C-alpha cells in the first residue's frame, strides 16, 4: 500500500509549522520535544475491530516499511522542508554535547540524529550506545519483579496474568530481540520493563548534555529506559529527548513516567 500526502493526513498527524514542535516534561524531569503531533483518529473500521496493535498510523508504517506500506521519495520530499523547519525550531535554543539515536529497525532515528549533528557541528553523534535486550534477558527481569510493591490504583488489570503471558512468549524465543509491542499497553504503566541495555564499557564525561532521539513515543517505555540507563552511569548527565511523532495522549505519558 502506497502512502500519499493529502489534506486528510492532518486528521491523524499535525504537520503545521505554527503548531509544532510540541513538548512534554515527564515527572522524572526528562523533557521531550516532538516534530509532528499525532492526533486521536476515529473511524468506523477501527471501532469495529477488537484488536489493537502497532502504532495505528499509515505514515509511520510507510516510513518504516511495515505492514506492506511504502512511500515514494516524491512524497517524502513534500514534507522534508516542513520537517527541517520544525526541527530547527525545536533545537535552535538548545545545546547538546552528544546526540544519541535509540536502536530501531528503521534508519529514521539515525537520519534525524545526523540532521541535528549537521545543524549543530559541535555536537557529537554517538552510535550503538544502546542495544535491544533479547527475550531471555527480559524474562529474567520479569521473574525478579516484586508484585507487592506495584500500585495498580483503580485498575482492574490482572498484572500477574499479563506477566505470565509475556513470560511464555519470552521463554518460547529466548534469543529473539524483545519488542515493547509485545506488552499490553494497559500493563506498561505498571511494569518498569527496560527493553534496552548499554553497550559494554560505555561512558560519558561528567555533566555531559545528551539528546536522545527516537522515531515516536507510544507509552514512553523505550525513551524512559534510555534515560534511566544513562542516569545509572552516575556522572550527573543532563538528558533530553526528541521524537519525530508525539504520543496520542500526552497526559497518560506524563502520569506514567
N, C-alpha and C positions, 0 to 999 in steps of 0.2 A: 504494500500500500504506500503510495507516494504522498508526501505531505506538501501542501501548498499554502502559502500565507494568504489570508483574506481578512476582511473586516470581522468575520466571525471568530477569528482566533483570539480576539480581545475578550471573548466570553470566558476563556479559560486562563489566559495569561495577559497581564498588562505589560505592553512594551512602550508605554507612553513615557517619553523622557521627562516630562513635567512631574510625573508621579513616582518616579524611580530614581535612585535606589531606595529601598525600604530597609529599616534596621530594627533588630530586636536585641535586647541585652538579657541574658539568662540570669537567674538568681545566683549562679556561681561566678558572675562577673564577666562572662565571655560575650563580647559584642560581635554580632554577625550582621553583615550587610548583604542585600540581595539585589542582583541586577534586574531581574524580572519578577514581578509579584504574581504568584498563582492565585486563581480565583476558584471559589467553590462553584462547580458546574453541575446543574441538574438536567437530566434527560430521562425520558420515559424508558429507554432501553436500560439505562443504568439503574433506575429504581426497580425494574422488574428482575434484575439479576440478583441472585442470592450470594454471589461470591464477590469478594473484593480483593484484588491483588495487584501488585505493581503500583505505578505512580499515576495511572489513570489519565495520562496526557499524551496525545499523539505527537506533539512536538518533541517531548522528552524521548519517546520511543524512537522517533525518526533520527534525532541527533545521535542516539546511542546505537542505532541499527538493531533495535529489538522488536520482537513481535511482528516481524515481516514489514516493519515500517522503514521507509527510506526518504531521503530528502535530496533534491538536486542542488548542485553548487549554486545555480542561478537563484534558488530560493533562499539559500543561506546568505548570499550577497545582499539580499533585500534588508536583512536585519543586522548585518555586521556594523554599518555606520551607527545605528541606534545603540547597539551593544557597546561600541567604543565610547560613545558619548556618555552613557550611563556609568560605565566603568571608570571613566575619567573623573566624573563627579564623586564617585564612591571613594576614590583613593587620593584625590588631589591634595587634601589637607592632612593626610596620614603619612607616617614614616615607619618603614619596616627595615629590619636588618636581613630578614630571611623570608622567603615565600615558599611554602611547602604544600604541594598538591597531595591530596589524600589518594590512596590507591583506588583504582576504578577499572572496570572492564573496557571503558571507552577513553579516548585521548582528550576529552573535554577539559578535565582538570589541569592537564599539562598545558593545553593551549591557553587557558585563562591565565595560568601562572606565568607562562612565557610572556604574555602580553603585559602583565603587571611588571615583570622584571625589565622589559624594554622601556616601559614608561618611567620606571624609577631605576636607572642604571646602577645605583649604589647598592641596590637590594640584590642579595644572592639567591639564586634558585637552587633549592636543595631537593634532590630526587631520591626516591627509595628510602625515605626516613621511616615510613611505616610499612608494615606488611599485614595482609589479612590473615587472621587465625584460621587454622583448619578445624574441622568438626571436632576432632578428638580434644583439642585444646579448650574449646568452648564447653564441651561435655564435662571436662574436669572442673571448670569454673562453676558450672551449674550444680554439680554434686557437692560443692563447697558452700552452697547458699544456706543462710540461716533464715528460714521462713518466719521464725518468731520475731525477727527484727523488721519485717516488712509490713508497713502500714497500708492496708488496702482501702482505708476510709469507708465510703459507702458503696464501693464497687462490689459487684456480685461475681467478679472473676474468680474462677477456681484455679488459683495460681499453681498449686501442686499438679493438677491435672494437665495444665498447659505446659509446665516444665517437663512433665513426663513424656508428653508428645514430642517435645523438642529434643529430649534426650534420645528417644527412639530414632529420630531422624539422624542425629549426630552419630550415634553408635552404628548405624547402618552404613555410613560413608565416612569413616574416621579420617581418611586422608584428603577428603574434598575440602575446598575452600568454603568457609562459613559465610553466609549472607544474612543480613538483618531482615531480608524479605521473608525468611522462614519464621520469623517471630510475629505472632499475632500483635497487631498494633495496640490492642487493649492491654496487652501484657507488658509492652515495652516501658510503660510509665512506672512500673513497679520493679522491674528487673534491671539491675545495673550490669547488663551484659556488655563486655568490652570486646568488640569484634576485631580490634586491631592490636598490634604489638610493635614495639620499637625494634628496629634492626639492631643486632648486637654491636655494642661498642659506641652507639651514637651518643653524642653530647653536644652541648651548645655553650657559648660563653655566658657568663653571668649577666643578667638583666638584658638579654637579647630580646628584640622585638620580632615576634613571629606572626606571619599571616598564614592561616590555614585555608586551603582552597578546596571546595567540593562543588559538584555539579548541582545538587539540590539538597534541601533539607526536608525530610519527611517527619520522623519522630525526633530527630536530633541526636540519636544514639551514636552515630559514627563521629560526628564533629565533637560531641561531648567526650567520647573516648579518647580522641586525639588530644584534646585539651588536658584531660586527666593524666595521660601518659607523659606529656611534656611537663606538667606541674610536678610529677613524680621525680623529675630529674633534680629538683631541689635547688635550682640556681636562680630563683626569682625572675622567671621569664615573664614577659608581657605578651599575651596571646590575644589575637582577634581572628575573625573568620570572614570569608566572603563566599557566597554561593551564586550560581547562575540563576537558580529558581528558589523562591521562598516556599515555606510550608503553606498549606491552605489555611490552617487555623493557627494564627500567631499565639493566642492566649494559651492554647493547650501546650505548646512547646515551652513557653516561658515557665508555666507552672510545673512542668515535668523536670526541668533542669536545675 
